[in-house]
């Protein structure tokens, strides 16, 4: 059996792992447009500094994902963030808020480690910097055309992991005639996303705060989230600080085309005001990321996903799970891989 996978996000990683275990004779080919894996659970490095600039951590809210991370995969480098999460209001006033006893995981090498470990335990071939531009259906087989004009396939089964709008764009131009196609395109177009500008702010001094992160639960401030990356063991050297600052959706959409330097300056200034420290307005170094499709606000209709699966097309990701969280994407990948194995 030949299986093609578009995108190397978290759900694709767990689906590939599950398929490799349950269908050991299948050949799996993963095509990823970027140079990394794990999608919006993203990690970068700057000298001795490691930072997660997309998803901040993995929650222990799913038993099967917890088992995967703590028992089935190596726990070397797996660390927890033990500090609390405080809240701030529309005026930027900080308070302890309501605390939970959830476990917050990452890795010393960053969150992308989980996808690297999942893919690494399989016989799948992962081709990075390979952007799929076209999908074709020829009889019962799927074919993919990349941006260089190279053709991949034929595949008996195709998995699509990109965010719903990007999956819709691929399927809208696909050479594929099926009764479910129009229903599927409509369902994909109805998945809404939050857009988020993220600034990474580095400082040559150490911050002393009783919390790991600040969140604006009312979504009424320009900033939605501030996290102290130095609270993650192995990420930031002693005596330094790195803040991950994520703007809220409305502000991000209003500033969608603002040059990154202006975005960083504005978010640094807002961060200094919220954390009551004027030094934070002038970071020693910075990074940024514009997440056009950061978090799905809703999921896709289950019925149309099943109808597509009946034709060998499987959609997967947090937007299929209906929850924009890393553990939801990982669980959806597990479920999808096992569903394919059961039907094969």
Secondary structure, 3 states (H helix, E strand, C coil): CEEEEECCCHHHHHHHHHHHHHCCCCEEEEECCCCCCCCCCCEEEECCEEEECCCCCEECCCHHHHHHHHHHCCCCCEEECCCEEEEECCCCCEECCCCCCCCEEEECCCCCHHHHHHHHCCCCEEECCCCEEEEEEECCEEEEEECCCCEEEEECEEEECCCHHHHHHHHHCCECCCCHHHHHHHHHHCCCEEEEEEEEEEECCCCCCCEEEEECCCCCCCEEEEEEHHHCCCCCCCCCEEEEEEECHHHHHHCCCCCHHHHHHHHHHHHHHHCCCHHHHCCCEEEEEEEEEEEECCCCCHHHHHHHHCCCEEECCHHHHCCCCHHHHHHHHHHHHHHHHHHC
